[in-house]
Amino acid sequence: MDAVTYQTVLRQQGMTVRQFEDSMRRDLTRQQLAAAVVSTPPIPKVMADTLYKYREQRRVAEYVMVPAVAAETLSEPEAAVLAAYYEANQRRYSAPEYRDITYLAMRPADVMDSIRIRDDELLAEFNSRRNEFAQSETREISQLYFGSEQEARAAKERINRGVAFNDADKADAVPPDPMAPPRLALNAGQTDPNSLGNVRKEELPGEVADAVFALPEGGVSDPLRTTFGWHIYKVNKVSTGNAKTLDEVRDLLRIDLAQEHALTELYTLSVTLDDELAGGASLEEAAQKIGLPTQKATIDSSGRTREGAVAAVPLLAQFLPTAFATQQGRESRLVEASEGGYFIVRVDNITAPATRPFDEVKDRVRADWLLEERNKRTAEVAQGLLDKAKAGEFATIAAGEKLALDTTAPFTRTGAGLGTTFPPQLVGQMFASEVGAYLQKGAHVPESERMHA
């Protein structure tokens, strides 16, 4: 969803972007706090051990890559062979249903250029959205949670004695040895397990917000009580707020207002269009009345032309379903698009699905036959090597065929740890087979066929 649509949808619900995102942040904060105090029932050890052994079991496999049979070694297929292949695979060469349509799309962009926003409108919009453009003060905060006041006060005493904040919730924590090397700070890839991140005052529980925001940078609060329990907060960083001026957001406000006016203008045009069509005007005549052009296209149900290119039709979720649900010679109803705007479609002609003539797809038939024949011949070579490997030493057989024998790194059932790409089905087969079993699987690419052991 683009920014304009995002703002428009929220405005239709009576909310600004700031209000919506503030609401989401508060909900997420409540969920995180609740999750911290809700205990998760322990998993039975037998179940945990069984799942761990199943998921983390690892295997190692030796494998050789069998090159695909070279295309030059295949004889050119006779016309009768290609004809038979075409007859056996006609569904592969079928053309889908095509529809010749005439349509009129009315989108905000079609009328935006004609819309002018007055300065007094910009000022009124700015005044109504001042809170959205005011950046609140924030604090980067860490917290410790306790089930009782006694535990919280004991932790605060440890902090006062010099115990690190993140260790203060441990009863056996002691201040660092002044003669010991300093503790390393968190690296960029590490996270503070007690961090609440950068929060605004209204995102904290109301009973502690004032006390926390009164702390200086680096300050640690006394034990504070909320409905969830007892907390100690530390302010890691203070960020002061600021407000954007009208000049700084003028362009954004102009776009938002133009979008709103465009939707209003489109609604007016849609009413006029509906009236004209109801009065007996053709789609072209009604479109001329409102000053917008109709367009024509020939498409399949996926929006592609006869040549396979993506058709230049509106990228609206309801457009193609509407075009293919409308009867030939009829017009659809005027549809209000969820993305903004309106459209109407007339189906002028329908070409039913049909198998393309052989002469039209002859080159494609030949290419498909050659690929299938290469894969078939390569699979035969791989199967022959597999049969030899079962009767002899795998490494010796591979060397005799001048094929490299490689060994995988240990890998799991999901394929994690593999240094090369194996078909998922083969990975599953390797875990379903006994140690020492031989398997062979095509790599599903024209260049090679794989044999694995």
C-alpha positions, 0 to 999 in steps of 0.5 A: 500500500502506498503512502497516499492510500495508507493516509486516505484509508485512515482518514476514512476511519477518522484517524491520522497516521500518528493516531493509528501508529500511536495506538499500535505502539500502545497495543504492542507495549501492553502485549510485551508487558503482559508476556513478561508476567505470563508464565509459559507451561513447561514442555515435558522433557520426553517431548522436548528431547524427541523433537530436538533429536528429530529436528537436529539429526544431521546426516552426511552424504557423498554425491557425484554430479552427472553432466547432462547429455549434450544436445549435439548428441541427439538426433534431430527429431523427425516431423512425425515424432514432433507431431506425435509429441504435440498431440500427446501434450496439446494442453501445454500448447493451448491458448487461454480465453481472450477478451476484447474489452473497452474500458474507462478508468477514473483514477485520482491521477487523472484529475490531480493536475486540475486541482488547486489548493489554496493557502488558507486550506493548507493552513487549516489542514496544518492546524488540524494536524499539528499533533501529527507533526510534533515529535514528542520527547522520547527516552531510551529505557531499560527496565527490570521487573520484580514480583514484589516490592522487597525484591525491587528494593533489594535490587535498587540497593545492589545498583547503589552499591555499584552492581550493573543494572542488567545484573541487579535482578540477580540476588548473588550479583556483586559490584565489579572488581575495580582492578579487573578489566572493564566490561565490554559494551554490547556489540552492534549485533547484540541487544539489551535484554531489558531494553524497552527501546525508544519510547514516548511518555504516553507509551509507558504505564500512566502511574510511572510515566512522570517519574521515568521522564523526570530522570536525567540521562543515565538515571535509575528510578526507585522501585515503581509499581504498576498493575503488572508488578514492580519495576526499576527503570534506567534512562539510557538516552534522552531525546528532546521533541520538536515540531515541524513548521508549515513550510516543512510539511507544505508539500505533504499537506498539498498532496494529501488535500489534492488526493482528497479533492481528487476523490471528491471530483471522481465521485462527482464524475462517476455520478455524471457517468452513471446518469449518462449511461442510464440515459442511453448513452454509449460508454464512449459518449458518456466518457466524452461527456466527462472529458476522459478517454476510453481504452481498448485491450485484448487480455487473458484472465491474467492480464496478458496479451496474445503475445504474452506481454503484460497488458497496459490495463489498470492495476486494480484488484477488481479489474480483471475479475470484473472483465471476465465476469461480464457477458459479451456485449454488456457493460459491467456496473461502475465499480469503485476500486479499493485502491481509489477511483472507479472503472467500468468495462464493456466486453466486445468479443470473447475468443474461447480457449483453443489449442494453438496450431502446430505450425504456430508452436512448432519451434516450442514443441521441438525445444520441449522435445529436445529438453525432455529427451536430454533429461531422459537420456541423462537420467538413464546414464545416472541410473546406470552409474547408480546400479554400478555403485550398488555393486561396487565401491562408489569412489572407484566407480566415480573415478572410473567415469571421471566424475568428482566425488564430493561430500556434503557438510552435516545437514538437517531435515530442512537442508540447513547446512548443505553447501549445495542445493539438493531437491527437497524431495531428495533430502527427505529421502536421505533421512528416510533411508538407511546409512549406506543406501544409494539414491538418484534424483534429477536436479530439475535443470537442463544442465545436469542430472545428480546421483547421490549416495 
